[in-house]
Amino acid sequence: MSEGEPVTEAEMHAWVEREAEISGFRLNPDERQLKTVVKGLVRNRERFGARYCPCRIRSGDPEKDAAIVCPCVHRDEEVATGGRCHCNLFHAPEP
């Protein structure tokens, strides 16, 4: 695990807030859903050593699974086409 990576739910929440701001997205306004995804990111980081998207299935191959580390490679396209990512964490900016 990388030093400085978010470990607690509060740290992960702060990290996703910064990531949303940097990327120009907004976070899911549903606090319950947001908290569920943040918990999943923390759990995956603890269990597997990386912020694997909780909505995607890991293959177990770290090289392949690098594509699903949050923010995953699918996020930008999913937000552009559907208004949100598959995990429902990142949303398109409000019009």
C-alpha positions in Angstrom: 0.0 0.0 0.0 1.3 3.4 -0.9 2.1 5.9 1.9 -0.3 8.8 2.1 -3.2 6.7 0.6 -6.5 7.2 2.3 -7.2 4.5 5.0 -10.1 5.5 7.1 -13.6 6.3 5.8 -13.1 10.0 6.6 -9.8 10.0 4.7 -11.4 8.2 1.7 -14.3 10.6 1.7 -11.9 13.6 1.7 -10.0 11.9 -1.2 -13.1 11.3 -3.3 -14.1 14.9 -2.7 -10.7 16.1 -3.9 -10.8 13.8 -6.9 -14.2 15.0 -7.9 -13.1 18.6 -7.7 -9.9 18.0 -9.6 -11.7 16.1 -12.3 -14.6 18.5 -12.7 -17.2 16.0 -11.5 -19.5 16.1 -8.5 -20.1 13.4 -6.0 -23.3 11.5 -5.7 -25.7 13.8 -3.8 -27.3 10.8 -2.1 -25.2 10.6 1.1 -26.3 7.0 1.9 -25.1 5.8 -1.5 -21.9 7.9 -1.3 -21.1 6.4 2.1 -21.7 2.9 0.8 -19.2 3.3 -2.1 -16.6 5.0 0.2 -16.9 2.1 2.6 -16.4 -0.3 -0.3 -13.3 1.6 -1.4 -11.9 1.4 2.2 -12.7 -2.3 2.4 -11.0 -3.1 -0.9 -8.0 -1.1 0.1 -7.7 -2.9 3.4 -8.2 -6.4 1.8 -6.5 -6.0 -1.5 -4.1 -3.1 -1.1 -5.7 -0.7 -3.7 -8.9 1.4 -4.1 -10.6 -1.1 -6.4 -14.0 0.0 -7.4 -16.5 -1.8 -5.2 -18.9 -2.2 -8.2 -16.4 -4.1 -10.3 -15.2 -7.7 -10.0 -11.4 -8.1 -9.5 -9.7 -10.8 -11.6 -6.9 -11.3 -9.1 -4.4 -10.3 -11.7 -2.9 -6.9 -10.4 -1.9 -5.9 -13.9 -5.5 -6.3 -15.3 -7.1 -5.0 -12.1 -5.1 -1.8 -12.3 -7.9 -0.6 -14.7 -10.5 -0.8 -12.0 -8.6 1.2 -9.3 -10.7 4.3 -8.5 -10.9 6.4 -10.5 -11.2 3.6 -12.9 -10.5 3.8 -16.7 -14.2 3.6 -17.3 -15.3 6.7 -15.3 -14.9 9.5 -17.8 -16.7 7.7 -20.6 -19.5 6.5 -18.2 -20.0 10.0 -16.8 -20.0 11.5 -20.4 -22.5 9.0 -21.7 -24.7 8.2 -18.7 -24.2 11.2 -16.3 -22.5 9.0 -13.7 -20.0 6.3 -13.2 -21.0 2.7 -12.7 -20.4 2.9 -9.0 -22.7 5.9 -8.8 -19.9 7.8 -7.1 -18.9 10.4 -9.7 -21.6 12.4 -11.5 -21.5 14.9 -14.3 -21.4 18.5 -13.2 -24.8 20.2 -12.8 -25.8 22.1 -15.9 
